[in-house]
């Protein structure tokens, strides 16, 4: 009889310990899951986008933001409801042999849809070039006359209007000196090298003709026109 109470006590103790071990297992798993979850990384700092206002065929900054692997910042622009500021005209390379000039400019800090060039020759009406898209920063002007003087301006436009052009550009060449940050510049096309050769040949030909005329007049025409000659003094003859 004594063995049965001990057996019952051992069974009671065993069954009381089993739920405790089972209740501890889920808690341990939860703690392990918490340790294995990745911790959030700190956000990367935004850097300026690789955008240059003066770069030819520059991709718009908004497209650079979408295509980049990380966030980047675009330069501030004016409101799209306002006309753009004037572009900044930079280097102008004149090619006298071809009668052309390559014009380079920088975009304004404004939304721009297109550009075009205006060309003045003297006091004549300006010649408007073809429209150029917003990525263009360089264009070529053709048909310039050798030794001519011109004024070239670059104009930017968007849905609200177009950038301003100095009034002096249309009035004459004397008042437009090409400020370093302005949209206009004065061009002076030097004479072509072939033109200088032709001028030199023409001057040489005229000088040769004048020299020949002087020689012909000296040897031929003086006798025909009876020009006086120097008489040789006769020596007195000795008496016989």
C-alpha positions, 0 to 999 in steps of 0.5 A: 500500500505504501508504494501506490501513494509514492507512485501517485506523487511522482506522477503528479510531479511529472505532469506538473513540470511538463506544461512549464517546459512547454510554456517556456518554448514559445517564449524562447522562440519569440526572443530568437525571432526578435534578435534575427529581425534586421534593424532599419538602416539610417537614411542616406543623405541627399547629394546634389544631382549631376546636373550642369546648366552649361552642359550640352545635351544635359538630361533634365534634373527630374529625370536624373532623380528618377534614374539615380540609385539614391536621392539627389537634389535639383537646383531651385527654379523659378515658378513655371507660371513666369517667363524664364530668366535670360540665358547666359551667353558664353563662348562664341567661336567664329570660323571665318573660313566657313562664314559661321559661328558656334554659340554656347550658352548656359540655362537659366534657373527657370523651367525652359521648354525650348531655345532659339537664336536671334541674329541682327546684321546692322539695323536690319530686322533680326533673323530667328533661328529654328527652335531647339529643345531644352537639353541643347546648349550649343548651336551654329550660326551660318551664312555670316559675311566676311568682314561683317558685324552682327549681334547674336542673342539666345532666347529661352521660352516656356508655357508662360512666355519667353525671356527678355532681350536687351532693346539695344540689340535691335537698335544698333551694334554700338550699344551691345558690348556683350556683358559677361552674364547677358544673353547677347553678344556682338560678333565681328567676322574677320576677312577670310584668308582667301579674300586677303590673298585676292586683295594682295593679288589685286594690289600687286596687279595694279602696281605692275600695271602702273609700272608698265604704264610709266615705262611705256610713257617714258620710252615711247610716248615722249617721242610721239608727243615731241617731248624735249630731250637734253641737247648734248653741248657741241665741242668747239673745233680747232682752227686749221 
